[in-house]
Amino acid sequence: MATIDVFHYNVPAESDFGYSQAIKSGELIHVSGQLSFDEAGDFLHAGDFAAQLKQTYANMDKVLDHYGATRNQVVSQTLYVVNLRQNAAATAEGNLGYFGDHRPASTVLGITELTLPGQVIEISFVIDTKLPA
């Protein structure tokens, strides 16, 4: 029987919007769009793509740590990037830096805006905990 394990940072946006940061059902973990925020849920680095990308991946590491998973178990990601043409090289560089030789399935979408003023990147993930760490 599959169990469900829900992860929260306990930041205001979770209750205001009504979502979980991640849900593990069976061997899969579905991670909501991660973005650049701190432990209190305060948005960081408005307009600074490189800094937001770094913080977004750092927040992803917290989700991985919670579930005892690794980057090598990420099977897919969807990146939402404001001004994709302008930020394409930085997106690729950040992705390669985060995953190294691991190559999850990836979709990158260029969009006009995200929820918060100055937010330029958001990334959702799927993790398969059955894969070797």
C-alpha positions as a Markdown table, in Angstrom:
| # | Residue | x | y | z |
|---|---|---|---|---|
| 1 | Met | 0.0 | 0.0 | 0.0 |
| 2 | Ala | 1.4 | 3.4 | -1.0 |
| 3 | Thr | 1.8 | 6.0 | 1.6 |
| 4 | Ile | 1.9 | 9.8 | 1.1 |
| 5 | Asp | 4.6 | 12.0 | 2.7 |
| 6 | Val | 4.0 | 15.7 | 2.4 |
| 7 | Phe | 6.8 | 18.3 | 2.9 |
| 8 | His | 6.4 | 21.9 | 3.9 |
| 9 | Tyr | 8.8 | 24.7 | 4.7 |
| 10 | Asn | 6.0 | 26.2 | 6.8 |
| 11 | Val | 6.2 | 29.5 | 5.0 |
| 12 | Pro | 3.1 | 31.8 | 4.7 |
| 13 | Ala | 2.7 | 31.2 | 0.9 |
| 14 | Glu | 1.9 | 27.5 | 1.5 |
| 15 | Ser | -1.2 | 28.2 | 3.6 |
| 16 | Asp | -2.1 | 31.4 | 1.7 |
| 17 | Phe | -2.2 | 29.5 | -1.6 |
| 18 | Gly | -2.9 | 26.0 | -0.2 |
| 19 | Tyr | -0.1 | 23.8 | -1.5 |
| 20 | Ser | 2.7 | 21.6 | -0.4 |
| 21 | Gln | 6.3 | 22.0 | -1.4 |
| 22 | Ala | 6.5 | 18.3 | -2.2 |
| 23 | Ile | 4.5 | 15.1 | -2.0 |
| 24 | Lys | 5.9 | 11.6 | -2.0 |
| 25 | Ser | 3.5 | 9.0 | -3.2 |
| 26 | Gly | 5.1 | 5.5 | -3.5 |
| 27 | Glu | 8.6 | 5.9 | -4.9 |
| 28 | Leu | 7.9 | 9.2 | -6.7 |
| 29 | Ile | 8.3 | 12.7 | -5.2 |
| 30 | His | 6.5 | 15.6 | -7.0 |
| 31 | Val | 8.1 | 18.9 | -6.1 |
| 32 | Ser | 6.2 | 22.2 | -6.5 |
| 33 | Gly | 7.9 | 25.1 | -8.3 |
| 34 | Gln | 10.9 | 26.1 | -6.2 |
| 35 | Leu | 12.0 | 29.7 | -6.2 |
| 36 | Ser | 14.4 | 32.0 | -4.4 |
| 37 | Phe | 13.2 | 32.4 | -0.8 |
| 38 | Asp | 14.8 | 32.1 | 2.7 |
| 39 | Glu | 13.8 | 30.1 | 5.8 |
| 40 | Ala | 11.1 | 32.7 | 6.7 |
| 41 | Gly | 9.6 | 32.6 | 3.2 |
| 42 | Asp | 10.9 | 36.0 | 2.2 |
| 43 | Phe | 11.6 | 36.4 | -1.5 |
| 44 | Leu | 15.3 | 37.0 | -2.3 |
| 45 | His | 17.3 | 38.5 | -5.1 |
| 46 | Ala | 14.6 | 40.4 | -7.1 |
| 47 | Gly | 15.7 | 40.7 | -10.7 |
| 48 | Asp | 19.0 | 38.9 | -10.2 |
| 49 | Phe | 18.7 | 35.7 | -12.3 |
| 50 | Ala | 22.0 | 34.0 | -11.3 |
| 51 | Ala | 21.4 | 34.6 | -7.6 |
| 52 | Gln | 17.8 | 33.4 | -7.8 |
| 53 | Leu | 18.8 | 30.3 | -9.7 |
| 54 | Lys | 21.4 | 29.4 | -7.1 |
| 55 | Gln | 18.9 | 29.9 | -4.2 |
| 56 | Thr | 16.3 | 27.9 | -6.1 |
| 57 | Tyr | 18.6 | 24.9 | -6.4 |
| 58 | Ala | 19.6 | 25.4 | -2.8 |
| 59 | Asn | 16.0 | 25.1 | -1.8 |
| 60 | Met | 15.7 | 22.0 | -3.9 |
| 61 | Asp | 18.5 | 20.5 | -1.9 |
| 62 | Lys | 16.4 | 20.9 | 1.2 |
| 63 | Val | 13.6 | 18.9 | -0.4 |
| 64 | Leu | 16.1 | 16.2 | -1.4 |
| 65 | Asp | 17.6 | 16.1 | 2.1 |
| 66 | His | 14.1 | 15.8 | 3.7 |
| 67 | Tyr | 13.5 | 12.7 | 1.6 |
| 68 | Gly | 17.0 | 11.3 | 1.8 |
| 69 | Ala | 17.2 | 11.6 | -2.0 |
| 70 | Thr | 20.0 | 12.9 | -4.3 |
| 71 | Arg | 20.3 | 15.0 | -7.4 |
| 72 | Asn | 20.9 | 11.7 | -9.3 |
| 73 | Gln | 17.4 | 10.6 | -8.5 |
| 74 | Val | 15.8 | 13.7 | -10.2 |
| 75 | Val | 14.1 | 12.3 | -13.3 |
| 76 | Ser | 12.6 | 15.5 | -14.7 |
| 77 | Gln | 12.4 | 19.2 | -14.2 |
| 78 | Thr | 10.5 | 22.1 | -15.7 |
| 79 | Leu | 12.1 | 25.5 | -15.6 |
| 80 | Tyr | 10.0 | 28.6 | -16.0 |
| 81 | Val | 12.3 | 31.5 | -17.1 |
| 82 | Val | 11.4 | 35.1 | -17.6 |
| 83 | Asn | 13.3 | 36.6 | -20.6 |
| 84 | Leu | 14.6 | 33.2 | -21.7 |
| 85 | Arg | 16.7 | 34.5 | -24.6 |
| 86 | Gln | 18.5 | 36.8 | -22.2 |
| 87 | Asn | 18.9 | 34.1 | -19.5 |
| 88 | Ala | 19.4 | 31.0 | -21.6 |
| 89 | Ala | 23.2 | 30.8 | -21.1 |
| 90 | Ala | 22.9 | 31.3 | -17.4 |
| 91 | Thr | 20.1 | 28.7 | -17.2 |
| 92 | Ala | 22.3 | 26.2 | -18.9 |
| 93 | Glu | 25.3 | 27.0 | -16.8 |
| 94 | Gly | 23.3 | 26.8 | -13.6 |
| 95 | Asn | 21.7 | 23.5 | -14.6 |
| 96 | Leu | 25.1 | 21.9 | -15.5 |
| 97 | Gly | 26.6 | 23.2 | -12.3 |
| 98 | Tyr | 23.8 | 21.7 | -10.2 |
| 99 | Phe | 23.4 | 18.3 | -11.9 |
| 100 | Gly | 27.0 | 17.7 | -13.1 |
| 101 | Asp | 27.0 | 14.5 | -15.3 |
| 102 | His | 23.4 | 13.6 | -14.4 |
| 103 | Arg | 20.9 | 14.5 | -17.2 |
| 104 | Pro | 17.3 | 14.6 | -16.1 |
| 105 | Ala | 14.6 | 15.2 | -18.6 |
| 106 | Ser | 14.2 | 18.9 | -18.8 |
| 107 | Thr | 11.7 | 21.4 | -20.2 |
| 108 | Val | 12.5 | 25.1 | -20.3 |
| 109 | Leu | 9.7 | 27.5 | -20.8 |
| 110 | Gly | 10.2 | 31.2 | -21.6 |
| 111 | Ile | 7.4 | 33.2 | -19.9 |
| 112 | Thr | 6.5 | 36.8 | -19.5 |
| 113 | Glu | 6.2 | 36.9 | -15.7 |
| 114 | Leu | 6.0 | 34.9 | -12.5 |
| 115 | Thr | 4.0 | 35.4 | -9.3 |
| 116 | Leu | 6.3 | 37.8 | -7.4 |
| 117 | Pro | 7.6 | 41.1 | -8.7 |
| 118 | Gly | 11.2 | 40.6 | -9.7 |
| 119 | Gln | 10.9 | 36.8 | -9.8 |
| 120 | Val | 12.7 | 35.5 | -12.9 |
| 121 | Ile | 13.0 | 31.7 | -12.3 |
| 122 | Glu | 10.9 | 28.8 | -10.9 |
| 123 | Ile | 11.6 | 25.1 | -11.2 |
| 124 | Ser | 9.5 | 22.1 | -10.5 |
| 125 | Phe | 10.9 | 18.5 | -10.2 |
| 126 | Val | 10.0 | 14.9 | -10.2 |
| 127 | Ile | 12.2 | 12.5 | -8.2 |
| 128 | Asp | 12.3 | 8.7 | -8.3 |
| 129 | Thr | 13.6 | 7.3 | -5.0 |
| 130 | Lys | 14.0 | 3.8 | -6.5 |
| 131 | Leu | 16.9 | 5.0 | -8.7 |
| 132 | Pro | 20.4 | 4.6 | -7.3 |
| 133 | Ala | 21.5 | 7.6 | -5.3 |
